Amino acid sequence: MNKYNPISFQLKVEDFLPATDAEKQSLIQMRPSVSFFRGAIRRLSRNKVAMVSLAVILIVMCFSFIIPSLYPYKYEQQTQGSEYLQPGTYSKQEQARIDAGEKVFPHILGTDNLGRDYAIRVMVGSRISLLVGLIASAIILVIGSVYGAVAGFFGGWTDLVMMRIVDIIYTVPDILLIILISFAIKTPMNNLAAMAGFHWIQTVGVNLISIFLVFALLYWVGMARIVRSQVLTLKQNEYVTAARALGAGSGRIIRKHLLTNCIGILIVTTTLQIPSAIFTESFLSFLGLGVAIPLPSLGSLASDGLNGLNTYPYLLLAPALLISLIILSFNLFGDGLRDAFDPKLKH
């Protein structure tokens, strides 16, 4: 048998033998299969800006919902002789108690014109603003998703009429409507609270209830348009045709097939709606159309702090910075969610 010469161009018979199973497996380079949500969470976790924003949101929520229950002062508590204290200082009475050996917790952000600790009022104010944003976004999600899904699924005259209603609602001035609703429901709401014992109505104020009503009446139209556009595309898919062939009703198809496949865009849109709702509530509270006194919100605190801007700038600085931080964090986190739930991004 002739010896193989490596310098020559002679072919080797062994090179043409069938590959073994081990050699075949070594050539297969497949990424492990993951679900849509798991892949989205993985992409979101790689987004450092979104993760930092989420951490800031969690810290603000802890600052708003947990710390006030441990804080030694109450948001409505007034201390005589402690008006307009600088951050970290004490009044004469409190200093005397300290000299007598008593421990007095400092006013971290000072006090307001009525001697109320400003830090606890900022905490409770951020809680009110966050609750308004979350509840309003939930209202928008429910109404907008159902309305848009029905319009997109049935199409035809149903879609035409429903979307023209949306166009009309877009033209309604929201602030004017809030003022009108506040005056219209003020007396009935107060009478209802007095007769039925609904003290929470008097606590939060009629203005805040009117804000929720306006969100339910007006602000869902953007969500409805987004969901409608998604449903118009999804209803052409084969699984919708198969569901119809199996006898599924329109309600089941919308609930189980269409809205379920819109869950990514619903999460993203709802997250981005939260800062918009918080800004709207803060703006209305700044104008005096928000929560009832003495309950604070960030907008009402900023409005009160504006009066003493030259002398006591911290009264405006604290709520204004917190509003900016909350809105910026939710917007950046929403952008991260939008990138994570985009099926075209597979990096």
PyMOL commands that set and color helices and strands:
alter all, ss='L'
color gray80, all
select helices_A, chain A and resi 13-16+21-27+36-45+48-65+67-70+92-99+118-154+156-170+174-196+199-204+206-217+221-234+238-245+250-261+263-286+298-307+314-340
alter helices_A, ss='H'
color red, helices_A
deselect
rebuild
show_as cartoon
